[in-house]
Amino acid sequence: MSTAVRWAAFSCVLAPVVLVVYGASAGGVMWVAPVLAAVTGICRLLLRRAERGAAGVRAR
């Protein structure tokens, strides 16, 4: 697991906690972690695709 993915997972857990500590309702924050996880997953897939594309261009 890369460092970026570990930080992303940590952020998915930390963001809802911080929001609740600073006064947001727990019910209103329930959507934050899944949305952050989804965005993280999509970004990871796009990054992997870009890395593969760059590796293919360098190989030519």
PDBQT receptor file of N, H, CA, C and O in Angstrom, charges set to zero:
ATOM      1  N   MET A   1       0.849  -1.171   0.000  1.00  0.00    +0.000 N 
ATOM      2  CA  MET A   1       0.000   0.000   0.000  1.00  0.00    +0.000 C 
ATOM      3  C   MET A   1       0.898   1.238   0.000  1.00  0.00    +0.000 C 
ATOM      4  O   MET A   1       1.828   1.343   0.799  1.00  0.00    +0.000 OA
ATOM      5  N   SER A   2       0.613   2.152  -0.886  1.00  0.00    +0.000 N 
ATOM      6  H   SER A   2      -0.142   2.067  -1.536  1.00  0.00    +0.000 HD
ATOM      7  CA  SER A   2       1.450   3.340  -0.992  1.00  0.00    +0.000 C 
ATOM      8  C   SER A   2       1.157   4.326   0.134  1.00  0.00    +0.000 C 
ATOM      9  O   SER A   2       0.123   4.255   0.798  1.00  0.00    +0.000 OA
ATOM     10  N   THR A   3       2.070   5.218   0.321  1.00  0.00    +0.000 N 
ATOM     11  H   THR A   3       2.910   5.275  -0.218  1.00  0.00    +0.000 HD
ATOM     12  CA  THR A   3       1.914   6.238   1.356  1.00  0.00    +0.000 C 
ATOM     13  C   THR A   3       0.696   7.105   1.082  1.00  0.00    +0.000 C 
ATOM     14  O   THR A   3      -0.028   7.468   2.009  1.00  0.00    +0.000 OA
ATOM     15  N   ALA A   4       0.465   7.438  -0.172  1.00  0.00    +0.000 N 
ATOM     16  H   ALA A   4       1.053   7.143  -0.925  1.00  0.00    +0.000 HD
ATOM     17  CA  ALA A   4      -0.684   8.275  -0.526  1.00  0.00    +0.000 C 
ATOM     18  C   ALA A   4      -1.995   7.593  -0.153  1.00  0.00    +0.000 C 
ATOM     19  O   ALA A   4      -2.919   8.249   0.329  1.00  0.00    +0.000 OA
ATOM     20  N   VAL A   5      -2.081   6.302  -0.369  1.00  0.00    +0.000 N 
ATOM     21  H   VAL A   5      -1.331   5.769  -0.761  1.00  0.00    +0.000 HD
ATOM     22  CA  VAL A   5      -3.307   5.575  -0.048  1.00  0.00    +0.000 C 
ATOM     23  C   VAL A   5      -3.508   5.514   1.464  1.00  0.00    +0.000 C 
ATOM     24  O   VAL A   5      -4.636   5.620   1.947  1.00  0.00    +0.000 OA
ATOM     25  N   ARG A   6      -2.423   5.345   2.209  1.00  0.00    +0.000 N 
ATOM     26  H   ARG A   6      -1.507   5.259   1.817  1.00  0.00    +0.000 HD
ATOM     27  CA  ARG A   6      -2.536   5.349   3.672  1.00  0.00    +0.000 C 
ATOM     28  C   ARG A   6      -3.018   6.696   4.194  1.00  0.00    +0.000 C 
ATOM     29  O   ARG A   6      -3.873   6.758   5.078  1.00  0.00    +0.000 OA
ATOM     30  N   TRP A   7      -2.466   7.769   3.645  1.00  0.00    +0.000 N 
ATOM     31  H   TRP A   7      -1.771   7.718   2.928  1.00  0.00    +0.000 HD
ATOM     32  CA  TRP A   7      -2.914   9.100   4.057  1.00  0.00    +0.000 C 
ATOM     33  C   TRP A   7      -4.370   9.326   3.676  1.00  0.00    +0.000 C 
ATOM     34  O   TRP A   7      -5.117   9.948   4.431  1.00  0.00    +0.000 OA
ATOM     35  N   ALA A   8      -4.777   8.833   2.525  1.00  0.00    +0.000 N 
ATOM     36  H   ALA A   8      -4.171   8.328   1.912  1.00  0.00    +0.000 HD
ATOM     37  CA  ALA A   8      -6.168   8.981   2.090  1.00  0.00    +0.000 C 
ATOM     38  C   ALA A   8      -7.105   8.233   3.034  1.00  0.00    +0.000 C 
ATOM     39  O   ALA A   8      -8.157   8.751   3.405  1.00  0.00    +0.000 OA
ATOM     40  N   ALA A   9      -6.729   7.025   3.420  1.00  0.00    +0.000 N 
ATOM     41  H   ALA A   9      -5.873   6.604   3.119  1.00  0.00    +0.000 HD
ATOM     42  CA  ALA A   9      -7.553   6.255   4.350  1.00  0.00    +0.000 C 
ATOM     43  C   ALA A   9      -7.629   6.955   5.706  1.00  0.00    +0.000 C 
ATOM     44  O   ALA A   9      -8.690   7.005   6.329  1.00  0.00    +0.000 OA
ATOM     45  N   PHE A  10      -6.514   7.484   6.147  1.00  0.00    +0.000 N 
ATOM     46  H   PHE A  10      -5.652   7.443   5.641  1.00  0.00    +0.000 HD
ATOM     47  CA  PHE A  10      -6.490   8.237   7.400  1.00  0.00    +0.000 C 
ATOM     48  C   PHE A  10      -7.415   9.451   7.314  1.00  0.00    +0.000 C 
ATOM     49  O   PHE A  10      -8.140   9.748   8.263  1.00  0.00    +0.000 OA
ATOM     50  N   SER A  11      -7.392  10.142   6.199  1.00  0.00    +0.000 N 
ATOM     51  H   SER A  11      -6.803   9.901   5.428  1.00  0.00    +0.000 HD
ATOM     52  CA  SER A  11      -8.250  11.319   6.010  1.00  0.00    +0.000 C 
ATOM     53  C   SER A  11      -9.723  10.946   5.988  1.00  0.00    +0.000 C 
ATOM     54  O   SER A  11     -10.563  11.695   6.487  1.00  0.00    +0.000 OA
ATOM     55  N   CYS A  12     -10.039   9.797   5.416  1.00  0.00    +0.000 N 
ATOM     56  H   CYS A  12      -9.357   9.189   5.010  1.00  0.00    +0.000 HD
ATOM     57  CA  CYS A  12     -11.433   9.342   5.374  1.00  0.00    +0.000 C 
ATOM     58  C   CYS A  12     -11.976   9.098   6.777  1.00  0.00    +0.000 C 
ATOM     59  O   CYS A  12     -13.175   9.245   7.015  1.00  0.00    +0.000 OA
ATOM     60  N   VAL A  13     -11.114   8.732   7.689  1.00  0.00    +0.000 N 
ATOM     61  H   VAL A  13     -10.140   8.613   7.495  1.00  0.00    +0.000 HD
ATOM     62  CA  VAL A  13     -11.523   8.522   9.074  1.00  0.00    +0.000 C 
ATOM     63  C   VAL A  13     -11.477   9.835   9.853  1.00  0.00    +0.000 C 
ATOM     64  O   VAL A  13     -12.365  10.118  10.658  1.00  0.00    +0.000 OA
ATOM     65  N   LEU A  14     -10.457  10.619   9.613  1.00  0.00    +0.000 N 
ATOM     66  H   LEU A  14      -9.736  10.389   8.959  1.00  0.00    +0.000 HD
ATOM     67  CA  LEU A  14     -10.251  11.838  10.384  1.00  0.00    +0.000 C 
ATOM     68  C   LEU A  14     -11.261  12.942  10.062  1.00  0.00    +0.000 C 
ATOM     69  O   LEU A  14     -11.715  13.635  10.972  1.00  0.00    +0.000 OA
ATOM     70  N   ALA A  15     -11.614  13.118   8.815  1.00  0.00    +0.000 N 
ATOM     71  H   ALA A  15     -11.246  12.555   8.075  1.00  0.00    +0.000 HD
ATOM     72  CA  ALA A  15     -12.502  14.215   8.416  1.00  0.00    +0.000 C 
ATOM     73  C   ALA A  15     -13.850  14.184   9.145  1.00  0.00    +0.000 C 
ATOM     74  O   ALA A  15     -14.266  15.217   9.669  1.00  0.00    +0.000 OA
ATOM     75  N   PRO A  16     -14.545  13.051   9.200  1.00  0.00    +0.000 N 
ATOM     76  CA  PRO A  16     -15.813  13.039   9.934  1.00  0.00    +0.000 C 
ATOM     77  C   PRO A  16     -15.639  13.331  11.431  1.00  0.00    +0.000 C 
ATOM     78  O   PRO A  16     -16.476  14.001  12.036  1.00  0.00    +0.000 OA
ATOM     79  N   VAL A  17     -14.558  12.831  12.017  1.00  0.00    +0.000 N 
ATOM     80  H   VAL A  17     -13.878  12.287  11.526  1.00  0.00    +0.000 HD
ATOM     81  CA  VAL A  17     -14.309  13.072  13.440  1.00  0.00    +0.000 C 
ATOM     82  C   VAL A  17     -14.115  14.563  13.695  1.00  0.00    +0.000 C 
ATOM     83  O   VAL A  17     -14.679  15.115  14.639  1.00  0.00    +0.000 OA
ATOM     84  N   VAL A  18     -13.327  15.201  12.863  1.00  0.00    +0.000 N 
ATOM     85  H   VAL A  18     -12.869  14.752  12.096  1.00  0.00    +0.000 HD
ATOM     86  CA  VAL A  18     -13.081  16.634  13.018  1.00  0.00    +0.000 C 
ATOM     87  C   VAL A  18     -14.374  17.422  12.843  1.00  0.00    +0.000 C 
ATOM     88  O   VAL A  18     -14.626  18.367  13.591  1.00  0.00    +0.000 OA
ATOM     89  N   LEU A  19     -15.186  17.050  11.876  1.00  0.00    +0.000 N 
ATOM     90  H   LEU A  19     -14.981  16.282  11.269  1.00  0.00    +0.000 HD
ATOM     91  CA  LEU A  19     -16.451  17.756  11.664  1.00  0.00    +0.000 C 
ATOM     92  C   LEU A  19     -17.365  17.642  12.877  1.00  0.00    +0.000 C 
ATOM     93  O   LEU A  19     -18.013  18.617  13.258  1.00  0.00    +0.000 OA
ATOM     94  N   VAL A  20     -17.424  16.463  13.485  1.00  0.00    +0.000 N 
ATOM     95  H   VAL A  20     -16.898  15.671  13.175  1.00  0.00    +0.000 HD
ATOM     96  CA  VAL A  20     -18.267  16.278  14.664  1.00  0.00    +0.000 C 
ATOM     97  C   VAL A  20     -17.707  17.076  15.845  1.00  0.00    +0.000 C 
ATOM     98  O   VAL A  20     -18.463  17.708  16.584  1.00  0.00    +0.000 OA
ATOM     99  N   VAL A  21     -16.385  17.045  16.021  1.00  0.00    +0.000 N 
ATOM    100  H   VAL A  21     -15.771  16.532  15.421  1.00  0.00    +0.000 HD
ATOM    101  CA  VAL A  21     -15.766  17.790  17.113  1.00  0.00    +0.000 C 
ATOM    102  C   VAL A  21     -16.058  19.283  16.986  1.00  0.00    +0.000 C 
ATOM    103  O   VAL A  21     -16.257  19.963  17.993  1.00  0.00    +0.000 OA
ATOM    104  N   TYR A  22     -16.085  19.788  15.773  1.00  0.00    +0.000 N 
ATOM    105  H   TYR A  22     -15.923  19.236  14.956  1.00  0.00    +0.000 HD
ATOM    106  CA  TYR A  22     -16.313  21.214  15.568  1.00  0.00    +0.000 C 
ATOM    107  C   TYR A  22     -17.782  21.570  15.397  1.00  0.00    +0.000 C 
ATOM    108  O   TYR A  22     -18.098  22.666  14.933  1.00  0.00    +0.000 OA
ATOM    109  N   GLY A  23     -18.678  20.675  15.759  1.00  0.00    +0.000 N 
ATOM    110  H   GLY A  23     -18.422  19.785  16.135  1.00  0.00    +0.000 HD
ATOM    111  CA  GLY A  23     -20.077  21.047  15.872  1.00  0.00    +0.000 C 
ATOM    112  C   GLY A  23     -21.034  20.526  14.828  1.00  0.00    +0.000 C 
ATOM    113  O   GLY A  23     -22.234  20.773  14.940  1.00  0.00    +0.000 OA
ATOM    114  N   ALA A  24     -20.572  19.825  13.832  1.00  0.00    +0.000 N 
ATOM    115  H   ALA A  24     -19.597  19.624  13.741  1.00  0.00    +0.000 HD
ATOM    116  CA  ALA A  24     -21.495  19.267  12.847  1.00  0.00    +0.000 C 
ATOM    117  C   ALA A  24     -22.234  18.091  13.481  1.00  0.00    +0.000 C 
ATOM    118  O   ALA A  24     -21.696  17.404  14.349  1.00  0.00    +0.000 OA
ATOM    119  N   SER A  25     -23.448  17.870  13.046  1.00  0.00    +0.000 N 
ATOM    120  H   SER A  25     -23.886  18.428  12.341  1.00  0.00    +0.000 HD
ATOM    121  CA  SER A  25     -24.207  16.750  13.608  1.00  0.00    +0.000 C 
ATOM    122  C   SER A  25     -23.649  15.431  13.078  1.00  0.00    +0.000 C 
ATOM    123  O   SER A  25     -23.189  15.342  11.940  1.00  0.00    +0.000 OA
ATOM    124  N   ALA A  26     -23.700  14.424  13.922  1.00  0.00    +0.000 N 
ATOM    125  H   ALA A  26     -24.074  14.496  14.847  1.00  0.00    +0.000 HD
ATOM    126  CA  ALA A  26     -23.194  13.105  13.528  1.00  0.00    +0.000 C 
ATOM    127  C   ALA A  26     -23.980  12.561  12.340  1.00  0.00    +0.000 C 
ATOM    128  O   ALA A  26     -23.411  11.924  11.454  1.00  0.00    +0.000 OA
ATOM    129  N   GLY A  27     -25.276  12.810  12.323  1.00  0.00    +0.000 N 
ATOM    130  H   GLY A  27     -25.738  13.328  13.043  1.00  0.00    +0.000 HD
ATOM    131  CA  GLY A  27     -26.096  12.344  11.200  1.00  0.00    +0.000 C 
ATOM    132  C   GLY A  27     -25.746  13.035   9.895  1.00  0.00    +0.000 C 
ATOM    133  O   GLY A  27     -25.794  12.427   8.826  1.00  0.00    +0.000 OA
ATOM    134  N   GLY A  28     -25.396  14.301   9.991  1.00  0.00    +0.000 N 
ATOM    135  H   GLY A  28     -25.357  14.795  10.860  1.00  0.00    +0.000 HD
ATOM    136  CA  GLY A  28     -25.029  15.040   8.793  1.00  0.00    +0.000 C 
ATOM    137  C   GLY A  28     -23.659  14.701   8.257  1.00  0.00    +0.000 C 
ATOM    138  O   GLY A  28     -23.343  14.999   7.105  1.00  0.00    +0.000 OA
ATOM    139  N   VAL A  29     -22.847  14.081   9.090  1.00  0.00    +0.000 N 
ATOM    140  H   VAL A  29     -23.104  13.839  10.025  1.00  0.00    +0.000 HD
ATOM    141  CA  VAL A  29     -21.476  13.754   8.703  1.00  0.00    +0.000 C 
ATOM    142  C   VAL A  29     -21.354  12.317   8.187  1.00  0.00    +0.000 C 
ATOM    143  O   VAL A  29     -20.303  11.933   7.674  1.00  0.00    +0.000 OA
ATOM    144  N   MET A  30     -22.401  11.537   8.317  1.00  0.00    +0.000 N 
ATOM    145  H   MET A  30     -23.255  11.849   8.733  1.00  0.00    +0.000 HD
ATOM    146  CA  MET A  30     -22.348  10.118   7.945  1.00  0.00    +0.000 C 
ATOM    147  C   MET A  30     -21.970   9.896   6.478  1.00  0.00    +0.000 C 
ATOM    148  O   MET A  30     -21.448   8.834   6.138  1.00  0.00    +0.000 OA
ATOM    149  N   TRP A  31     -22.215  10.851   5.624  1.00  0.00    +0.000 N 
ATOM    150  H   TRP A  31     -22.639  11.714   5.901  1.00  0.00    +0.000 HD
ATOM    151  CA  TRP A  31     -21.921  10.692   4.200  1.00  0.00    +0.000 C 
ATOM    152  C   TRP A  31     -20.480  11.053   3.859  1.00  0.00    +0.000 C 
ATOM    153  O   TRP A  31     -20.023  10.736   2.761  1.00  0.00    +0.000 OA
ATOM    154  N   VAL A  32     -19.749  11.704   4.762  1.00  0.00    +0.000 N 
ATOM    155  H   VAL A  32     -20.120  11.961   5.654  1.00  0.00    +0.000 HD
ATOM    156  CA  VAL A  32     -18.416  12.218   4.438  1.00  0.00    +0.000 C 
ATOM    157  C   VAL A  32     -17.420  11.089   4.161  1.00  0.00    +0.000 C 
ATOM    158  O   VAL A  32     -16.736  11.115   3.138  1.00  0.00    +0.000 OA
ATOM    159  N   ALA A  33     -17.328  10.120   5.036  1.00  0.00    +0.000 N 
ATOM    160  H   ALA A  33     -17.883  10.098   5.867  1.00  0.00    +0.000 HD
ATOM    161  CA  ALA A  33     -16.335   9.049   4.864  1.00  0.00    +0.000 C 
ATOM    162  C   ALA A  33     -16.557   8.243   3.584  1.00  0.00    +0.000 C 
ATOM    163  O   ALA A  33     -15.591   8.008   2.857  1.00  0.00    +0.000 OA
ATOM    164  N   PRO A  34     -17.780   7.808   3.274  1.00  0.00    +0.000 N 
ATOM    165  CA  PRO A  34     -17.955   7.065   2.015  1.00  0.00    +0.000 C 
ATOM    166  C   PRO A  34     -17.655   7.904   0.775  1.00  0.00    +0.000 C 
ATOM    167  O   PRO A  34     -17.106   7.399  -0.204  1.00  0.00    +0.000 OA
ATOM    168  N   VAL A  35     -18.014   9.175   0.821  1.00  0.00    +0.000 N 
ATOM    169  H   VAL A  35     -18.460   9.585   1.616  1.00  0.00    +0.000 HD
ATOM    170  CA  VAL A  35     -17.734  10.039  -0.336  1.00  0.00    +0.000 C 
ATOM    171  C   VAL A  35     -16.233  10.230  -0.496  1.00  0.00    +0.000 C 
ATOM    172  O   VAL A  35     -15.716  10.154  -1.611  1.00  0.00    +0.000 OA
ATOM    173  N   LEU A  36     -15.534  10.476   0.594  1.00  0.00    +0.000 N 
ATOM    174  H   LEU A  36     -15.954  10.539   1.499  1.00  0.00    +0.000 HD
ATOM    175  CA  LEU A  36     -14.073  10.614   0.520  1.00  0.00    +0.000 C 
ATOM    176  C   LEU A  36     -13.421   9.316   0.042  1.00  0.00    +0.000 C 
ATOM    177  O   LEU A  36     -12.464   9.351  -0.732  1.00  0.00    +0.000 OA
ATOM    178  N   ALA A  37     -13.925   8.192   0.492  1.00  0.00    +0.000 N 
ATOM    179  H   ALA A  37     -14.702   8.164   1.120  1.00  0.00    +0.000 HD
ATOM    180  CA  ALA A  37     -13.376   6.907   0.052  1.00  0.00    +0.000 C 
ATOM    181  C   ALA A  37     -13.599   6.708  -1.445  1.00  0.00    +0.000 C 
ATOM    182  O   ALA A  37     -12.715   6.216  -2.146  1.00  0.00    +0.000 OA
ATOM    183  N   ALA A  38     -14.773   7.086  -1.931  1.00  0.00    +0.000 N 
ATOM    184  H   ALA A  38     -15.491   7.485  -1.361  1.00  0.00    +0.000 HD
ATOM    185  CA  ALA A  38     -15.058   6.961  -3.357  1.00  0.00    +0.000 C 
ATOM    186  C   ALA A  38     -14.155   7.873  -4.188  1.00  0.00    +0.000 C 
ATOM    187  O   ALA A  38     -13.604   7.452  -5.205  1.00  0.00    +0.000 OA
ATOM    188  N   VAL A  39     -14.011   9.103  -3.754  1.00  0.00    +0.000 N 
ATOM    189  H   VAL A  39     -14.459   9.445  -2.927  1.00  0.00    +0.000 HD
ATOM    190  CA  VAL A  39     -13.134  10.042  -4.467  1.00  0.00    +0.000 C 
ATOM    191  C   VAL A  39     -11.693   9.545  -4.449  1.00  0.00    +0.000 C 
ATOM    192  O   VAL A  39     -10.990   9.640  -5.455  1.00  0.00    +0.000 OA
ATOM    193  N   THR A  40     -11.256   9.021  -3.319  1.00  0.00    +0.000 N 
ATOM    194  H   THR A  40     -11.827   8.944  -2.502  1.00  0.00    +0.000 HD
ATOM    195  CA  THR A  40      -9.907   8.482  -3.214  1.00  0.00    +0.000 C 
ATOM    196  C   THR A  40      -9.707   7.312  -4.170  1.00  0.00    +0.000 C 
ATOM    197  O   THR A  40      -8.678   7.223  -4.840  1.00  0.00    +0.000 OA
ATOM    198  N   GLY A  41     -10.683   6.423  -4.235  1.00  0.00    +0.000 N 
ATOM    199  H   GLY A  41     -11.518   6.495  -3.691  1.00  0.00    +0.000 HD
ATOM    200  CA  GLY A  41     -10.589   5.283  -5.146  1.00  0.00    +0.000 C 
ATOM    201  C   GLY A  41     -10.537   5.703  -6.599  1.00  0.00    +0.000 C 
ATOM    202  O   GLY A  41      -9.753   5.162  -7.379  1.00  0.00    +0.000 OA
ATOM    203  N   ILE A  42     -11.360   6.658  -6.962  1.00  0.00    +0.000 N 
ATOM    204  H   ILE A  42     -11.997   7.097  -6.328  1.00  0.00    +0.000 HD
ATOM    205  CA  ILE A  42     -11.367   7.133  -8.347  1.00  0.00    +0.000 C 
ATOM    206  C   ILE A  42     -10.041   7.806  -8.691  1.00  0.00    +0.000 C 
ATOM    207  O   ILE A  42      -9.487   7.582  -9.767  1.00  0.00    +0.000 OA
ATOM    208  N   CYS A  43      -9.538   8.627  -7.782  1.00  0.00    +0.000 N 
ATOM    209  H   CYS A  43      -9.988   8.809  -6.908  1.00  0.00    +0.000 HD
ATOM    210  CA  CYS A  43      -8.248   9.282  -8.014  1.00  0.00    +0.000 C 
ATOM    211  C   CYS A  43      -7.121   8.265  -8.138  1.00  0.00    +0.000 C 
ATOM    212  O   CYS A  43      -6.214   8.424  -8.954  1.00  0.00    +0.000 OA
ATOM    213  N   ARG A  44      -7.187   7.227  -7.327  1.00  0.00    +0.000 N 
ATOM    214  H   ARG A  44      -7.924   7.098  -6.664  1.00  0.00    +0.000 HD
ATOM    215  CA  ARG A  44      -6.153   6.188  -7.388  1.00  0.00    +0.000 C 
ATOM    216  C   ARG A  44      -6.185   5.474  -8.738  1.00  0.00    +0.000 C 
ATOM    217  O   ARG A  44      -5.140   5.215  -9.333  1.00  0.00    +0.000 OA
ATOM    218  N   LEU A  45      -7.391   5.157  -9.219  1.00  0.00    +0.000 N 
ATOM    219  H   LEU A  45      -8.241   5.367  -8.735  1.00  0.00    +0.000 HD
ATOM    220  CA  LEU A  45      -7.510   4.513 -10.528  1.00  0.00    +0.000 C 
ATOM    221  C   LEU A  45      -6.996   5.419 -11.644  1.00  0.00    +0.000 C 
ATOM    222  O   LEU A  45      -6.289   4.960 -12.541  1.00  0.00    +0.000 OA
ATOM    223  N   LEU A  46      -7.349   6.703 -11.592  1.00  0.00    +0.000 N 
ATOM    224  H   LEU A  46      -7.923   7.076 -10.864  1.00  0.00    +0.000 HD
ATOM    225  CA  LEU A  46      -6.883   7.631 -12.613  1.00  0.00    +0.000 C 
ATOM    226  C   LEU A  46      -5.364   7.796 -12.566  1.00  0.00    +0.000 C 
ATOM    227  O   LEU A  46      -4.715   7.901 -13.607  1.00  0.00    +0.000 OA
ATOM    228  N   LEU A  47      -4.805   7.819 -11.368  1.00  0.00    +0.000 N 
ATOM    229  H   LEU A  47      -5.332   7.734 -10.522  1.00  0.00    +0.000 HD
ATOM    230  CA  LEU A  47      -3.360   7.933 -11.238  1.00  0.00    +0.000 C 
ATOM    231  C   LEU A  47      -2.661   6.704 -11.801  1.00  0.00    +0.000 C 
ATOM    232  O   LEU A  47      -1.648   6.824 -12.491  1.00  0.00    +0.000 OA
ATOM    233  N   ARG A  48      -3.192   5.534 -11.514  1.00  0.00    +0.000 N 
ATOM    234  H   ARG A  48      -4.014   5.436 -10.954  1.00  0.00    +0.000 HD
ATOM    235  CA  ARG A  48      -2.588   4.301 -12.056  1.00  0.00    +0.000 C 
ATOM    236  C   ARG A  48      -2.662   4.281 -13.577  1.00  0.00    +0.000 C 
ATOM    237  O   ARG A  48      -1.716   3.867 -14.248  1.00  0.00    +0.000 OA
ATOM    238  N   ARG A  49      -3.794   4.732 -14.116  1.00  0.00    +0.000 N 
ATOM    239  H   ARG A  49      -4.562   5.068 -13.571  1.00  0.00    +0.000 HD
ATOM    240  CA  ARG A  49      -3.957   4.771 -15.574  1.00  0.00    +0.000 C 
ATOM    241  C   ARG A  49      -2.945   5.743 -16.185  1.00  0.00    +0.000 C 
ATOM    242  O   ARG A  49      -2.343   5.445 -17.216  1.00  0.00    +0.000 OA
ATOM    243  N   ALA A  50      -2.760   6.900 -15.552  1.00  0.00    +0.000 N 
ATOM    244  H   ALA A  50      -3.250   7.141 -14.714  1.00  0.00    +0.000 HD
ATOM    245  CA  ALA A  50      -1.807   7.885 -16.053  1.00  0.00    +0.000 C 
ATOM    246  C   ALA A  50      -0.377   7.352 -15.971  1.00  0.00    +0.000 C 
ATOM    247  O   ALA A  50       0.425   7.582 -16.876  1.00  0.00    +0.000 OA
ATOM    248  N   GLU A  51      -0.059   6.641 -14.887  1.00  0.00    +0.000 N 
ATOM    249  H   GLU A  51      -0.711   6.455 -14.152  1.00  0.00    +0.000 HD
ATOM    250  CA  GLU A  51       1.287   6.079 -14.751  1.00  0.00    +0.000 C 
ATOM    251  C   GLU A  51       1.546   5.027 -15.822  1.00  0.00    +0.000 C 
ATOM    252  O   GLU A  51       2.637   4.971 -16.389  1.00  0.00    +0.000 OA
ATOM    253  N   ARG A  52       0.549   4.197 -16.099  1.00  0.00    +0.000 N 
ATOM    254  H   ARG A  52      -0.337   4.242 -15.638  1.00  0.00    +0.000 HD
ATOM    255  CA  ARG A  52       0.717   3.185 -17.154  1.00  0.00    +0.000 C 
ATOM    256  C   ARG A  52       0.882   3.845 -18.511  1.00  0.00    +0.000 C 
ATOM    257  O   ARG A  52       1.702   3.412 -19.320  1.00  0.00    +0.000 OA
ATOM    258  N   GLY A  53       0.109   4.885 -18.761  1.00  0.00    +0.000 N 
ATOM    259  H   GLY A  53      -0.558   5.236 -18.104  1.00  0.00    +0.000 HD
ATOM    260  CA  GLY A  53       0.230   5.599 -20.028  1.00  0.00    +0.000 C 
ATOM    261  C   GLY A  53       1.586   6.251 -20.185  1.00  0.00    +0.000 C 
ATOM    262  O   GLY A  53       2.168   6.214 -21.269  1.00  0.00    +0.000 OA
ATOM    263  N   ALA A  54       2.099   6.849 -19.121  1.00  0.00    +0.000 N 
ATOM    264  H   ALA A  54       1.626   6.879 -18.240  1.00  0.00    +0.000 HD
ATOM    265  CA  ALA A  54       3.408   7.478 -19.155  1.00  0.00    +0.000 C 
ATOM    266  C   ALA A  54       4.495   6.432 -19.350  1.00  0.00    +0.000 C 
ATOM    267  O   ALA A  54       5.470   6.683 -20.059  1.00  0.00    +0.000 OA
ATOM    268  N   ALA A  55       4.347   5.275 -18.741  1.00  0.00    +0.000 N 
ATOM    269  H   ALA A  55       3.555   5.071 -18.165  1.00  0.00    +0.000 HD
ATOM    270  CA  ALA A  55       5.334   4.205 -18.901  1.00  0.00    +0.000 C 
ATOM    271  C   ALA A  55       5.329   3.699 -20.343  1.00  0.00    +0.000 C 
ATOM    272  O   ALA A  55       6.381   3.364 -20.888  1.00  0.00    +0.000 OA
ATOM    273  N   GLY A  56       4.152   3.643 -20.958  1.00  0.00    +0.000 N 
ATOM    274  H   GLY A  56       3.298   3.915 -20.515  1.00  0.00    +0.000 HD
ATOM    275  CA  GLY A  56       4.060   3.207 -22.345  1.00  0.00    +0.000 C 
ATOM    276  C   GLY A  56       4.705   4.199 -23.294  1.00  0.00    +0.000 C 
ATOM    277  O   GLY A  56       5.342   3.799 -24.268  1.00  0.00    +0.000 OA
ATOM    278  N   VAL A  57       4.551   5.468 -23.029  1.00  0.00    +0.000 N 
ATOM    279  H   VAL A  57       4.033   5.793 -22.238  1.00  0.00    +0.000 HD
ATOM    280  CA  VAL A  57       5.147   6.504 -23.869  1.00  0.00    +0.000 C 
ATOM    281  C   VAL A  57       6.666   6.468 -23.734  1.00  0.00    +0.000 C 
ATOM    282  O   VAL A  57       7.380   6.617 -24.726  1.00  0.00    +0.000 OA
ATOM    283  N   ARG A  58       7.162   6.272 -22.515  1.00  0.00    +0.000 N 
ATOM    284  H   ARG A  58       6.582   6.151 -21.710  1.00  0.00    +0.000 HD
ATOM    285  CA  ARG A  58       8.613   6.207 -22.304  1.00  0.00    +0.000 C 
ATOM    286  C   ARG A  58       9.220   4.976 -22.967  1.00  0.00    +0.000 C 
ATOM    287  O   ARG A  58      10.372   5.012 -23.399  1.00  0.00    +0.000 OA
ATOM    288  N   ALA A  59       8.462   3.894 -23.050  1.00  0.00    +0.000 N 
ATOM    289  H   ALA A  59       7.526   3.865 -22.699  1.00  0.00    +0.000 HD
ATOM    290  CA  ALA A  59       8.978   2.653 -23.622  1.00  0.00    +0.000 C 
ATOM    291  C   ALA A  59       9.153   2.761 -25.139  1.00  0.00    +0.000 C 
ATOM    292  O   ALA A  59       9.958   2.042 -25.730  1.00  0.00    +0.000 OA
ATOM    293  N   ARG A  60       8.405   3.649 -25.752  1.00  0.00    +0.000 N 
ATOM    294  H   ARG A  60       7.750   4.233 -25.272  1.00  0.00    +0.000 HD
ATOM    295  CA  ARG A  60       8.480   3.779 -27.223  1.00  0.00    +0.000 C 
ATOM    296  C   ARG A  60       9.707   4.492 -27.584  1.00  0.00    +0.000 C 
ATOM    297  O   ARG A  60       9.969   4.710 -28.767  1.00  0.00    +0.000 OA
TER     298      ARG A  60
